[in-house]
């Protein structure tokens, strides 16, 4: 798959490196792509650094959103013509102390964070994954053949579900389907699945 990584920090950067190693084509992006040279050089596989605009114009199969939550509104508006019918994997989290009033409003509303993303990127097919794992564990505990960390995910439809499941399992994690986006409250900060680096059985037990 061709994957556009929107936001190439700890989560986006590590995921992109893993996916390139797994054989996917990875487009790392940020507002300063010229600063991503070291990240690209660390990749084993097909990866390059581009601007956010170039990533969205590249007709990727999947886009990973790994930006601060406060960037969502602007991204959705600026690139609305570019992500239609694409799969977007939302790895963001609303932290009011970092992201301000819009994150506070989302946390206090009657919709969860992934439903907010799906509303903003309403022509895309939204999934939620990789927002619950610590960046250090994402970096160091991929590629296991046993004692795998389970990654919870949710998805809007069959296509977004299948692609997200594959991208989790391609890099040595187990995938655990939570349900559609209405079920993702348990993945949000301070909720029961957030920050849990556990195996499949323990994660499924937490979901009960």
N, C-alpha and C positions, 0 to 999 in steps of 0.2 A: 504494500500500500504506500501511497504518497501521503505523508503526514506533515501538516503545518503546525509547528509548536509556537503558540502565541504567548510569549513570556518565557524567557529561557533562564530562569533562576534555578533554585535548588530542585524544585519538582520538575519543571519543564526541561531543564538541562539534563538531569539524570535519566528521565524517561526517554528523551530524544537519543541519548547515547545508547541506551539499551535497545531501542527499536532499530537504530542503525545497525547495531551488532546482529540483530535478528534478521536483517536483510531488507528492511523497509527503507524507503527513501525519505529522509528527514530534512525539513526546512526549518531551521532555527530562526526565530525572529525576535526583534526587540526594537525599541525606538532608536537604539544605537547599535546596528548590526556590525559595525566595524569593531566593536568590543568583544565579539563572539569568536574571534579567530582561534583562541586557545581551546574553546569548547569543541569547535569543529575538528581541530587537530587531534583531540583526544578520542575521537570516534573511530570505531572499527567498522567501516562501511560507508554508505553513500549519504553524506550530509553536507549541507552548506548553510551559510548565514545570509539572511535576506532581511529587508525591511518588513514591517507588519503589512504594509500595502502589498508588497510583492508576494508575501505568503498567502494572503487572501485571494490574490489574482492568479495563483498557480493552480487553481482547480484541484486541490488536494482531495483525497478520499475522506480524510478525517482531519479535523482541527482539534488540537488540545488547547483549552483555555487554562492557562496557568499564571494569570496576571493577578495583581491585587483586585479585590472585588470592586473597588471604587472606579476601576477602568472600564467596567462592563458597559455602562450606558454609552460612553463615547465610542467604544469599539463597535457595538451593535449598530449605532447610527451611521458611523463613517463607512462601514463595509457592508451595508445591508444588501447591496446588489451582488455581492461576491460569494456568499455562503449558502445560497438557496439550495435546498435539497441535499446538503452535505451533512455528514455526521459531525456533531460537536461534542467532545467529551469535556465536561465541566469539572475541573479540578480546583475550583476556587472555593474560598470560604469567606463569609462576611465577618469581619472583626471590627466592631464599632470603634474601638480604640485606635485602629489604624485607618480605617476606611471612612469614618465619619458618619454623618447623619443618614446617608442612604443605606448603609449597612444596618444601622440601628432600626431604621424604618422597616427593612425587609425582615429582620429578626422578630420584630414585634407585630408583623402583619399576619394575616391568616393563610399566607402561602409560604412554603419553604424556599430555601435559596435556589434549588435547582429549578423549581417552577418559575421563579423570577427570571432565571437565565433563559429558560424556554420561551417565556413571554417576550423577552427582549430580542432573542434570535429566532423569531417566530416562523421563518421560512426554512430553518434548518431542522434536523432531527437530533434531539438532545439526549445525551446520556450523562450519567454522573459517576465518576470513579477517581481514585487516587487522591481524594481530598482528605482521607482519614489517616493515611500512613505518614509516619515521620520521615522527613527527607533523608536522614541518615540510614534508615532501614530500607528505603527505596533504593538508595545507592548501593548498599552493602549486602543486602539479603535477596537480591534477584538471582536468577540462574540456578536455583536449587532443584535438585531432583527428588529430594525428600525433605521433610520438616519445612514445608513451604508456608510462607505467609499467605493468608487468604485476603483477597481484595474485594470488598463489597462493591457492587455496582447496580445502577438502575438505568432504565432506558425507556424511550418513548415508543419505540416500535421494533419490529423484528430485525431490521437492518442495523439500527444503532446498537441493538443488543448483541447481535452476532459479531460486529466489528469490535465492540468494546471487549467482549469476552475473549476474542482472539488476541487482542493486543495485551491483555492482562496475562494470558497463558503463554504467549510467545516469549516472554522474558522471565519465565520461571516462577510465577506466582499462581496460586489457585484463584479462580473466580467464584464468587458467590452472588447469585442474583437476588437482589432485595425486592424487586418489583418495579412498577412504573414510578414516575417522578413524584407521585403523591406519597410514596413510601420512604422518601429520603430524609425526612426530619431526623431520623435516628443516626444519620451520617454527619449531621451538622456539628459544629464546635460545641463542646460540653454535653453532647448526647452520647448514648451508650456504645456506639460503634466508633466514635471519634478517637483517634490515637491508639487504637488497639492493634498491635502486631501479633496476631494469634493465628492458629491453624483453622482449617475449615470447620471442624466439629465445634471448637470453642466459639467461633464466630456465629455459627448457626444457633448455638445455645443462647448467645447473647441476644439474638434476634427474636427469641420466643417470648 
